[in-house]
Amino acid sequence: MGTVSVLVVSAAEEDHLALSHVFSHSNWRFDRARTCAEAVELLKRSPVAVVICAAELPDGVWKDLLDKLTAQPVPLPRVIVASALADDGLWAEVLDRGGYDVLGMPFDPPEVIRVVSMAWRQWKHESERRGRDPGIRRIAGE
């Protein structure tokens, strides 16, 4: 499977600690950001395949980060929203806006591994496909 690159965006230290524990059992690369602005800056310097974003951030919400990412070159990372209020309504909104999935909180380690693995595989497949077809430029906002 290659190295999975994940950016966790959350102001809550407990989120970073919980996901750090989940990822400690893998060879995944794990970066942290506490705000939307910090995440965007990190992604400009070091693109990742998967972003796990808290539903609410000090400088916005998950939608703000997703909107900023769609303005970046592709392939876009797969955005997974983490929320204690993970329900069908949030899941539908995330998918409708171009996000990948929703994780409930507190985090369930097997579910985190499953969802991140699937998101990474989809991102990798798209990256490889785009490498073969340079005429494809954007995922969202066409």
LUMRO-806312 format. One record per residue (C-alpha): residue number from 0; residue in three letters; chain; z, y, x. Coordinates in steps of 0.2 Angstrom, whole numbers. Each point is the difference from the previous one (the first is absolute). Layout:
! LUMRO-806312
REC seq type mol    up north  east
REC NUM  ALA   A     Z     Y     X
...
! end
This chain:
! LUMRO-806312
REC seq type mol    up north  east
REC   0  MET   A     0     0     0
REC   1  GLY   A     0    15    12
REC   2  THR   A    13    13     1
REC   3  VAL   A     4     8   -16
REC   4  SER   A     4    19     1
REC   5  VAL   A    11     7   -13
REC   6  LEU   A     7    18    -2
REC   7  VAL   A    15     2   -11
REC   8  VAL   A     2    17    -8
REC   9  SER   A    18     3    -7
REC  10  ALA   A    14    13     2
REC  11  ALA   A    12   -14    -3
REC  12  GLU   A     7    -9    16
REC  13  GLU   A     4   -15   -10
REC  14  ASP   A   -18    -3    -4
REC  15  HIS   A    -5     1    18
REC  16  LEU   A    14   -12     5
REC  17  ALA   A    -4   -12   -14
REC  18  LEU   A   -18    -1     5
REC  19  SER   A     4     0    18
REC  20  HIS   A    10   -16    -3
REC  21  VAL   A   -14    -8   -10
REC  22  PHE   A   -13     4    13
REC  23  SER   A    11    -6    15
REC  24  HIS   A    -5   -17    -4
REC  25  SER   A   -18     4     3
REC  26  ASN   A   -11     7    14
REC  27  TRP   A    -5    15   -12
REC  28  ARG   A     0    17     7
REC  29  PHE   A    12    11   -10
REC  30  ASP   A     0    19     0
REC  31  ARG   A    11    12   -10
REC  32  ALA   A    -2    17    -8
REC  33  ARG   A    12    10   -11
REC  34  THR   A   -12    12    -9
REC  35  CYS   A   -18     1    -6
REC  36  ALA   A    -4    13    13
REC  37  GLU   A     7   -11    14
REC  38  ALA   A   -10   -15    -6
REC  39  VAL   A   -16     9     0
REC  40  GLU   A     3     6    18
REC  41  LEU   A     4   -18     5
REC  42  LEU   A   -15    -7    -8
REC  43  LYS   A   -12    13     9
REC  44  ARG   A     7    -6    16
REC  45  SER   A     2   -19    -3
REC  46  PRO   A    -9    -7   -15
REC  47  VAL   A     8   -14    -9
REC  48  ALA   A    -6   -14   -13
REC  49  VAL   A    15     1   -12
REC  50  VAL   A    11    14    -6
REC  51  ILE   A    16    -3   -10
REC  52  CYS   A     5    16    -8
REC  53  ALA   A    16     4    -9
REC  54  ALA   A    -5     7   -18
REC  55  GLU   A     9    16     4
REC  56  LEU   A     0    10    17
REC  57  PRO   A     9    16     5
REC  58  ASP   A   -17     9     0
REC  59  GLY   A    -9    -9   -15
REC  60  VAL   A    -3   -16    -8
REC  61  TRP   A   -11   -16     4
REC  62  LYS   A   -14     8    -9
REC  63  ASP   A     0    15    13
REC  64  LEU   A    -1   -12    14
REC  65  LEU   A   -14   -10    -8
REC  66  ASP   A   -10    16    -3
REC  67  LYS   A     1     5    18
REC  68  LEU   A    -5   -17     6
REC  69  THR   A   -16     0   -11
REC  70  ALA   A    -6    15    10
REC  71  GLN   A     1    -9    16
REC  72  PRO   A   -13   -11     8
REC  73  VAL   A    -1   -18    -6
REC  74  PRO   A     5   -13     0
REC  75  LEU   A    15     6    -9
REC  76  PRO   A    17    -9     2
REC  77  ARG   A     5   -10   -15
REC  78  VAL   A    14    10    -9
REC  79  ILE   A    15    -9    -7
REC  80  VAL   A    12    10   -10
REC  81  ALA   A    19    -5     1
REC  82  SER   A    11     4   -15
REC  83  ALA   A    16    -5    -8
REC  84  LEU   A    -9     3   -17
REC  85  ALA   A   -15   -11     4
REC  86  ASP   A    -7    -4   -17
REC  87  ASP   A   -18    -3    -8
REC  88  GLY   A    -2    18    -3
REC  89  LEU   A     2     5    18
REC  90  TRP   A   -10   -15     6
REC  91  ALA   A   -14     5   -11
REC  92  GLU   A     1    18     6
REC  93  VAL   A     0    -5    18
REC  94  LEU   A   -15   -11    -2
REC  95  ASP   A   -10    13   -11
REC  96  ARG   A     3    13    14
REC  97  GLY   A    -6   -12    14
REC  98  GLY   A    16    -7     6
REC  99  TYR   A     2   -18     4
REC 100  ASP   A    16    -6    -8
REC 101  VAL   A    18     3    -4
REC 102  LEU   A    16    -8     8
REC 103  GLY   A    16     0   -10
REC 104  MET   A    16     6     9
REC 105  PRO   A    11    -7     6
REC 106  PHE   A   -13    -9    11
REC 107  ASP   A    -3   -18    -2
REC 108  PRO   A    -5    -6    17
REC 109  PRO   A   -12   -14    -5
REC 110  GLU   A    -9    12   -13
REC 111  VAL   A    -1    14    14
REC 112  ILE   A    -8   -13    12
REC 113  ARG   A   -12    -6   -13
REC 114  VAL   A    -6    17    -6
REC 115  VAL   A    -1     7    17
REC 116  SER   A   -10   -15     6
REC 117  MET   A   -12     1   -14
REC 118  ALA   A    -2    19     2
REC 119  TRP   A    -4    -2    19
REC 120  ARG   A   -12   -14    -3
REC 121  GLN   A   -10    11   -13
REC 122  TRP   A     1    15    12
REC 123  LYS   A    -7   -12    15
REC 124  HIS   A   -14    -7   -11
REC 125  GLU   A    -5    18    -5
REC 126  SER   A     1     6    18
REC 127  GLU   A   -11   -15     6
REC 128  ARG   A   -12     3   -15
REC 129  ARG   A    -1    19     4
REC 130  GLY   A    -3    -4    19
REC 131  ARG   A   -16   -10    -6
REC 132  ASP   A    -6    14   -12
REC 133  PRO   A     3    17     8
REC 134  GLY   A    -8     8   -15
REC 135  ILE   A    15    -2   -11
REC 136  ARG   A    12    15     3
REC 137  ARG   A    13     1   -13
REC 138  ILE   A    11   -11   -11
REC 139  ALA   A     7    13   -13
REC 140  GLY   A    -6    17    -6
REC 141  GLU   A   -19    -4     0
! end
